Amino acid sequence: VKICGGRTRVVPPRPDGTVDVSAVTASMAGTKVLVLCNPSNPSGEVLGREALEEIGAAAREHGTVVLADEVYSDLVYGDAGFCPFLRACPDMVDHTIALHAVSKAFAMTGWRIGWAACPDAVAAKMGALMSQSTSNPCSISQWAALAALEGPTDFFDEWRAAFHRRRDLVVDGLNAIPGIECLRPDGAFYAFPVVRDLLAKLGMGEDEDVKLAGRILDEAHVASVPGSPFCAPGHIRLSYATSEQDLEKALERIARWVADN
Ligand SMILES: Cc1ncc(COP(=O)(O)O)c(C=O)c1O
């Protein structure tokens, strides 16, 4: 955004951490590009077709380009299903940059391979920028990504089932801790509980989630990410991309730490 001389505006989520679709559409006037992350990091929320159509209609009205970051689209649980932005709004094809990567669905974080489906003119500009900044992704990673995309994907069902179990383990475990309230997200691998009551119990302000995450790390030895950098104070984000055993240990540690403080 800065390279283009632009200004970033963040549409804060609702108090429970979910996307405020009407606030997104209301902020579209004068917006050149909307970054839409679905399924969401940090909340794991999955926007359905109706919400996407609403956002698409506003983008169309104001000539806004939608950058649809859909890197978690293979990690959606239960009956939720995933609707790509361009399936909901096919007439936005000339105004959409759809992003994907191997890092999440193929557990290839660190291989640094992602891609965009977008109009040729945008792809050419991206190529010019990348060739002058990073040269290119390393060829070993490119071949590995190709193998991932062309290889069998029958492991997805098993992975999804494992993530589904972990999600329920973490959400149920968090909701059993006084002062923590967690929605059950449909996708990604994050829980994004509201911790306002816990902050109040500890004598901390709603916007002191950074300090809270630091204390949980130092004193309970569990790593979380505070909500404030995501413009969602009063939350913390926990990743469940780890074993059920480790998740149980983490939940026990947080529960004990909350009881002791
Ligand atoms: C929504 C979203 N998009 C993109 C990325 C970037 O993924 P990577 O650079 O590992 O491919 C992440 C990583 O956390 C993410 O959460």
The ligand as an SDF file (V2000), in Angstrom:
LIG
                    3D

 16 16  0  0  0  0  0  0  0  0999 V2000
   -4.5600  -15.0420    5.6520 C   0  0  0  0  0  0  0  0  0  0  0  0
   -3.1480  -15.3520    5.3110 C   0  0  0  0  0  0  0  0  0  0  0  0
   -2.7140  -15.0960    4.0670 N   0  0  0  0  0  0  0  0  0  0  0  0
   -1.4440  -15.3480    3.7080 C   0  0  0  0  0  0  0  0  0  0  0  0
   -0.5580  -15.8820    4.6070 C   0  0  0  0  0  0  0  0  0  0  0  0
    0.8420  -16.0790    4.1410 C   0  0  0  0  0  0  0  0  0  0  0  0
    1.1800  -17.3850    3.9690 O   0  0  0  0  0  0  0  0  0  0  0  0
    2.6210  -17.8040    3.4200 P   0  0  0  0  0  0  0  0  0  0  0  0
    3.4090  -16.5740    3.2150 O   0  0  0  0  0  0  0  0  0  0  0  0
    3.1960  -18.6910    4.4840 O   0  0  0  0  0  0  0  0  0  0  0  0
    2.3340  -18.5430    2.1690 O   0  0  0  0  0  0  0  0  0  0  0  0
   -0.9540  -16.1530    5.9050 C   0  0  0  0  0  0  0  0  0  0  0  0
    0.0050  -16.7180    6.8790 C   0  0  0  0  0  0  0  0  0  0  0  0
   -0.2170  -16.8060    8.0540 O   0  0  0  0  0  0  0  0  0  0  0  0
   -2.2940  -15.8890    6.2670 C   0  0  0  0  0  0  0  0  0  0  0  0
   -2.7380  -16.1330    7.5120 O   0  0  0  0  0  0  0  0  0  0  0  0
  1  2  1  0
  2  3  1  0
  2 15  2  0
  3  4  2  0
  4  5  1  0
  5  6  1  0
  5 12  2  0
  6  7  1  0
  7  8  1  0
  8  9  2  0
  8 10  1  0
  8 11  1  0
 12 13  1  0
 12 15  1  0
 13 14  2  0
 15 16  1  0
M  END
$$$$
